Amino acid sequence: MADRVSARRTIANSFFLTINTGLVAVISGMDDLKWYLPVAGLLFCTTWWALLKSYRDLNSAKFQIILGMEERLPVRVYANEKRIYDSDAVRFTLRRRVITKWMAQYRELNRVERIVPSVFGAIYLAELVRRVIA
């Protein structure tokens, strides 16, 4: 069941990545476009981010149920996995050794994938400001 949610999430990410990449290409290639294209891009990014949050919440609920069910089993595979990657957390500081460890540590996919709509949103916001000022 969780794998179907992940598959839908991957398809949604592909859809929004394709739309946003195309929209950024159109915006960057033409100077005579209107302000509403960056606004549309911001709406796509907001929708994408909200959808990712929905998938995060859904997966979190599913794994809470799985972890609860595991308590009655002799082996707790998911709980042990979570304990292992949670215990490896490194706080960021500006020292080379710590930065290297921080970069190599495990990050859940939902943390990483939130960056992409934010970057596209920043691009659209900068373009909107540029068009309003110009």
PLY file of the C-alpha trace (Angstrom):
ply
format ascii 1.0
element vertex 134
property float x
property float y
property float z
element edge 133
property int vertex1
property int vertex2
end_header
0.00 0.00 0.00
2.79 2.44 0.89
4.52 1.63 -2.39
1.44 2.75 -4.36
1.49 6.08 -2.54
5.18 6.46 -3.38
4.48 5.65 -7.04
1.72 8.30 -7.20
4.07 10.77 -5.52
6.76 10.06 -8.11
4.30 10.62 -10.96
3.14 13.90 -9.38
6.74 15.05 -8.97
7.47 14.23 -12.61
4.38 16.14 -13.74
5.20 19.27 -11.74
8.90 19.14 -12.63
8.02 18.96 -16.33
5.51 21.82 -16.11
7.85 24.05 -14.13
10.88 23.32 -16.32
8.87 24.18 -19.42
7.43 27.32 -17.86
10.86 28.55 -16.75
12.19 27.91 -20.27
9.34 29.95 -21.78
9.74 32.77 -19.27
13.51 32.99 -19.69
13.32 32.89 -23.47
10.88 35.76 -24.02
10.90 39.29 -22.67
7.45 40.32 -23.92
5.49 37.91 -21.70
3.13 39.29 -19.09
3.25 39.15 -15.29
0.71 36.36 -15.05
3.11 33.64 -16.24
5.35 33.94 -13.13
2.16 34.09 -11.03
0.96 30.87 -12.67
4.35 29.35 -11.89
4.02 30.39 -8.25
0.59 28.75 -8.14
2.03 25.54 -9.61
4.80 25.58 -6.99
2.34 26.18 -4.16
0.15 23.33 -5.40
3.18 21.06 -5.75
4.39 21.86 -2.23
0.90 21.28 -0.78
0.61 17.96 -2.61
4.02 16.88 -1.25
2.84 17.79 2.25
-0.26 15.69 1.74
1.84 12.69 0.66
4.17 13.23 3.65
1.22 13.23 6.04
-0.28 10.14 4.42
2.99 8.20 4.57
3.54 9.30 8.17
0.14 7.93 9.16
0.82 4.66 7.32
4.16 4.17 9.05
2.66 4.97 12.45
0.23 2.11 11.83
3.03 -0.19 10.65
5.18 0.66 13.70
2.21 -0.01 15.96
1.64 -3.40 14.33
5.36 -4.22 14.66
5.16 -3.90 18.43
3.39 -7.27 18.48
5.99 -8.98 16.26
9.26 -10.59 17.34
11.29 -8.48 14.86
10.74 -4.75 14.34
12.28 -4.08 10.93
10.90 -0.57 10.28
11.42 0.60 13.86
15.04 -0.59 13.79
15.66 1.08 10.45
14.23 4.36 11.73
16.31 4.15 14.92
19.50 3.61 12.91
19.11 6.55 10.55
17.74 8.88 13.26
20.73 8.20 15.53
23.17 9.28 12.83
22.13 12.96 12.81
24.94 15.51 12.53
24.42 19.20 13.27
25.81 21.60 10.68
28.84 23.72 11.64
31.46 25.45 9.55
34.23 22.89 10.05
35.38 20.79 7.13
35.11 17.44 8.95
31.63 18.25 10.26
30.45 19.59 6.90
31.60 16.38 5.21
29.73 14.23 7.76
26.66 16.49 7.53
26.59 16.19 3.72
26.90 12.39 3.89
24.17 11.80 6.47
20.81 10.28 5.59
17.98 12.65 4.68
14.46 11.52 4.10
13.22 12.01 0.55
10.45 14.35 1.69
13.05 16.78 3.08
15.02 16.82 -0.14
12.05 17.03 -2.52
10.66 20.11 -0.76
13.64 22.08 -2.03
12.70 21.78 -5.71
9.33 23.62 -5.63
10.95 26.26 -3.40
13.72 26.87 -5.95
11.22 27.16 -8.79
9.10 29.46 -6.61
12.12 31.71 -5.99
12.77 31.85 -9.74
9.15 32.86 -10.42
9.17 35.41 -7.61
12.38 37.01 -8.90
10.93 37.10 -12.42
7.68 38.64 -11.15
9.59 41.34 -9.28
11.72 42.01 -12.38
8.64 42.37 -14.58
6.81 44.64 -12.12
9.83 46.90 -11.65
10.70 47.08 -15.37
0 1
1 2
2 3
3 4
4 5
5 6
6 7
7 8
8 9
9 10
10 11
11 12
12 13
13 14
14 15
15 16
16 17
17 18
18 19
19 20
20 21
21 22
22 23
23 24
24 25
25 26
26 27
27 28
28 29
29 30
30 31
31 32
32 33
33 34
34 35
35 36
36 37
37 38
38 39
39 40
40 41
41 42
42 43
43 44
44 45
45 46
46 47
47 48
48 49
49 50
50 51
51 52
52 53
53 54
54 55
55 56
56 57
57 58
58 59
59 60
60 61
61 62
62 63
63 64
64 65
65 66
66 67
67 68
68 69
69 70
70 71
71 72
72 73
73 74
74 75
75 76
76 77
77 78
78 79
79 80
80 81
81 82
82 83
83 84
84 85
85 86
86 87
87 88
88 89
89 90
90 91
91 92
92 93
93 94
94 95
95 96
96 97
97 98
98 99
99 100
100 101
101 102
102 103
103 104
104 105
105 106
106 107
107 108
108 109
109 110
110 111
111 112
112 113
113 114
114 115
115 116
116 117
117 118
118 119
119 120
120 121
121 122
122 123
123 124
124 125
125 126
126 127
127 128
128 129
129 130
130 131
131 132
132 133
